[in-house]
Amino acid sequence: MKRILLAVGTCATALLIAANAAAQIQDYPNRPIRIVVPQAPGSGPDIIARAIGQKITESMGQQVIVENRPGANGIIGMEAVAKSKPDGYTLVHAVPSALTMNPYVYKKLPYDTFKDFVPITQTADNPFGLLVNPGLPVRTVKELVALGRARPSQLDYASFGIGNQTHLAGELFALATNLKLTHVPYKGQTPAVTDLIGGQIALLFTPLPGAAQHIDSGKLRLLATCGEARDTIFTNAPTMRESGFPTVIITGWLGLLAPAGTPKEIVNRLQSDVAKHLQTAEMKDTFTRNGTKPVGSTPEQFERFIKSEAQKWSSVIKQAGLEFTQ
């Protein structure tokens, strides 16, 4: 009899838990949603996160709070979200370095890209480009490579920090060209671009949205873009493939993720809502003004994309011999 009563009690408890979970999903959201941005205020990921957050606030009726948690190449913000309750009220607007490079650059990482997060949607596609100081006597990538071979180890390239996508892009270029380049890491985009303009650095692979004004003003020279096809904004610039370097394909992107265990119904609702907003003329204009493009992929598409990016960059990291301890 005790066993029967215990079984009945266990079944009733399970049903109650399931009912409560279903009610929480049905009632979602009933309080503010937090989007953690592992980059500084005013950065590209921050601007896009705030634009998306405003639209979610309008459509779902709950305030979206954007919280900047920069530092340690995105690790601080990513860890905070990985350890958050998987209820749909804490999300992260992540960049490639944090998801697809950190796991292979650092021996110890306080989160696992594939175990601690569930993809919601890729929000943006950021074109990457190869920039040089106009004082450098080159106008094409082939001329840059020729200069690098004529001056072994004398060309230096900037990055936004060790292990950042801008760092690994330079390593990918060095592997593709057999050039000996000197890496100079900076603490973020602004100081790197400033020194490139000032001539302290020869070249930089960077997301183009943050450098567009300097390209337009002539302070920086764009030698090539790094996508599969010519960029729709920087149409006059050839691709790296057109320039003779087909393996130097670099995609900058942004995406929303939630802690692993977040109910699929909530993930799908968030994806549907964000994807809908990304297709509006207003949001497309916001993205274009920031030099980027809206995406809005499904969770499954975004997951496949993250895995393919991870596979690519893990290979680059291994070939370049890059691995660090925290």
Secondary structure, 3 states (H helix, E strand, C coil): CHHHHHHHHHHHHHHHHHHHHHHHHHCCCCCCEEEEECCCCCCHHHHHHHHHHHHHHHHHCCCEEEEECCCHHHHHHHHHHHCCCCCCCEEEEECHHHHHHHHHHECCCCCCCCCCEEEEEEEEEEEEEEEECCCCCCCCHHHHHHHHHHCCCCEEEEECCCCCHHHHHHHHHHHHHCCCEEEEECCCHHHHHHHHHHCCCCEEEEEHHHCHHHHHHCCCEEEEECCCCCCCCCCCCCECCCCCCCCCCCEEEEEEEEECCCCHHHHHHHHHHHHHHHCCHHHHHHHHHCCCEECCCCHHHHHHHHHHHHHHHHHHHHHHCCCECC
